[in-house]
Amino acid sequence: MSKIRVALIGAGGMANRVHYPSLVEFGDVEIVGLCDVIEEKLKATAQKFKIEKTFTNYKKMLEETNPQAVYILMPPHHLFDLVIHCLNQKLHVFIEKPPGINTEQTMQMALLAEKNKCLTMTGFQRRFSPLSVAAKKKVDERGLVQCTAFFVKNYSGGPYYAGATDILTCDAIHAVDNLRWMGGEVKKVVSDVRAIDTTYNNVFNAMVKFESGAVGFLVANWIVGKRIFSIEMHGKGISAFVEPEVKSIIYKDNKEEGEVTLAKDAAESAELYKIAGFFAENRHFIDCVKENKQTITNFSDAVKTMELVDRIYHSQM
Ligand SMILES: NC(=O)c1ccc[n+]([C@@H]2O[C@H](COP(=O)([O-])OP(=O)(O)OC[C@H]3O[C@@H](n4cnc5c(N)ncnc54)[C@H](O)[C@@H]3O)[C@@H](O)[C@H]2O)c1
């Protein structure tokens, strides 16, 4: 079986913590090269994952290593030129969220990917968390009526990347994307977005009506007690409460006792990158490259999540 040739750009936090640990576990992936502009990070990451060929210039790496797919893992304001270059080389591309700093960038990336028949993926790993996937399947069997995406943090670090992007686009987008994943196509949005004690928006409320008739609620704010991410899905005779990195409880048919599943049991691992869905999202990308099939979080799909972010800003009650 031939291996998928993958080149890696970025030796930063997410690369080291969740993506490269996943890739090195796959027997059908060959990492052909690693690039970073910071020599120390390049060396340390290459050593950790036993990557032979290292580069400080990504164009040189692509020319010399002839990959099929490229991971481009860096903050959103550094991303665009590299993604466009790789798509122009007709390479398949994996990026982290957010897919650019605004919808226009994501749209241009999506259009070029479609034109050049590139497979693409945005790292919305919360669609791949084993607990969430299992709970969604159970609720979908009965028909979703309501859902909630709840994402809160205790944050006072100033504007994201010195103001290059905003909290909703860069980070709370996980909850926005999970709403779309649970509810489907968006019909109507009403919202309340505020800045509490800051110069940037840090509190986001939205009610989203989906084409299916189901309704979704976004509750996101960066001023509370601690970081919590959870989703709820309610359908006919079923309610699922999921903290993807902790546990899920599913109640059915008016029974008092819920069915409790621990995240580590669903993921068959205590490793966060497996529990949180990173391992599964990387597996999905590689499988799609092997089968020449578009991923579920491809750039065109990511445009819809960015558009929902825009609608939340522009639908203030
Ligand atoms: N999915 C999640 O839950 C999650 C969590 C945290 C961060 N993220 C996202 O992951 C992305 C990456 O974040 P990070 O914290 O890993 O970034 P980072 O800053 O730790 O790493 C980025 C690396 O890219 C390198 N780089 C930048 N430009 C380059 C270029 N032109 N050529 C080669 N290397 C270059 C930098 O030197 C750096 O080492 C961000 O968009 C962030 O929002 C996602």
The ligand as a Tripos MOL2 file, in Angstrom:
@<TRIPOS>MOLECULE
LIG
   44    48     1     0     0
SMALL
NO_CHARGES

@<TRIPOS>ATOM
      1 N1         -8.5120   23.6160   17.1980 N.am      1 LIG1
      2 C1         -8.2330   24.1200   18.3700 C.2       1 LIG1
      3 O1         -8.8340   23.7840   19.3870 O.2       1 LIG1
      4 C2         -7.1440   25.1410   18.4740 C.ar      1 LIG1
      5 C3         -6.5610   25.4400   19.7210 C.ar      1 LIG1
      6 C4         -5.5430   26.3960   19.7580 C.ar      1 LIG1
      7 C5         -5.1390   27.0260   18.5900 C.ar      1 LIG1
      8 N2         -5.7390   26.7170   17.4010 N.ar      1 LIG1
      9 C6         -5.3730   27.3950   16.1560 C.3       1 LIG1
     10 O2         -4.2020   26.8050   15.6300 O.3       1 LIG1
     11 C7         -3.5170   27.7510   14.8240 C.3       1 LIG1
     12 C8         -2.0510   27.6620   15.1350 C.3       1 LIG1
     13 O3         -1.8650   28.0320   16.4660 O.3       1 LIG1
     14 P1         -0.5280   27.6280   17.2570 P.3       1 LIG1
     15 O4         -0.7540   28.1050   18.6490 O.co2     1 LIG1
     16 O5         -0.1790   26.2070   17.0190 O.co2     1 LIG1
     17 O6          0.5150   28.5750   16.5280 O.3       1 LIG1
     18 P2          2.0330   28.8110   16.8970 P.3       1 LIG1
     19 O7          2.2680   30.2700   16.8370 O.co2     1 LIG1
     20 O8          2.4220   28.0560   18.1310 O.co2     1 LIG1
     21 O9          2.7860   28.0990   15.6880 O.3       1 LIG1
     22 C9          2.8390   28.6180   14.4090 C.3       1 LIG1
     23 C10         4.1990   28.2890   13.8250 C.3       1 LIG1
     24 O10         4.2020   28.6540   12.4450 O.3       1 LIG1
     25 C11         5.4590   29.1930   12.1410 C.3       1 LIG1
     26 N3          5.3500   30.0040   10.9310 N.ar      1 LIG1
     27 C12         4.6870   31.1780   10.7830 C.ar      1 LIG1
     28 N4          4.7990   31.6120    9.5200 N.ar      1 LIG1
     29 C13         5.5530   30.7010    8.8580 C.ar      1 LIG1
     30 C14         6.0200   30.5740    7.5250 C.ar      1 LIG1
     31 N5          5.7520   31.4960    6.5980 N.pl3     1 LIG1
     32 N6          6.7490   29.5020    7.1910 N.ar      1 LIG1
     33 C15         7.0440   28.5620    8.1140 C.ar      1 LIG1
     34 N7          6.6340   28.6080    9.3920 N.ar      1 LIG1
     35 C16         5.9080   29.6680    9.7570 C.ar      1 LIG1
     36 C17         5.8540   29.9750   13.3910 C.3       1 LIG1
     37 O11         7.2480   30.2080   13.4470 O.3       1 LIG1
     38 C18         5.3500   29.0590   14.4940 C.3       1 LIG1
     39 O12         6.3450   28.1450   14.9360 O.3       1 LIG1
     40 C19        -4.1710   29.1040   15.1200 C.3       1 LIG1
     41 O13        -4.9730   29.4890   14.0380 O.3       1 LIG1
     42 C20        -5.0510   28.8660   16.3250 C.3       1 LIG1
     43 O14        -6.2350   29.6130   16.3030 O.3       1 LIG1
     44 C21        -6.7070   25.7880   17.3370 C.ar      1 LIG1
@<TRIPOS>BOND
     1     1     2 1
     2     2     3 2
     3     2     4 1
     4     4     5 ar
     5     4    44 ar
     6     5     6 ar
     7     6     7 ar
     8     7     8 ar
     9     8     9 1
    10     8    44 ar
    11     9    10 1
    12     9    42 1
    13    10    11 1
    14    11    12 1
    15    11    40 1
    16    12    13 1
    17    13    14 1
    18    14    15 2
    19    14    16 1
    20    14    17 1
    21    17    18 1
    22    18    19 2
    23    18    20 1
    24    18    21 1
    25    21    22 1
    26    22    23 1
    27    23    24 1
    28    23    38 1
    29    24    25 1
    30    25    26 1
    31    25    36 1
    32    26    27 ar
    33    26    35 ar
    34    27    28 ar
    35    28    29 ar
    36    29    30 ar
    37    29    35 ar
    38    30    31 1
    39    30    32 ar
    40    32    33 ar
    41    33    34 ar
    42    34    35 ar
    43    36    37 1
    44    36    38 1
    45    38    39 1
    46    40    41 1
    47    40    42 1
    48    42    43 1
@<TRIPOS>SUBSTRUCTURE
     1 LIG1         1 GROUP 0 **** ****
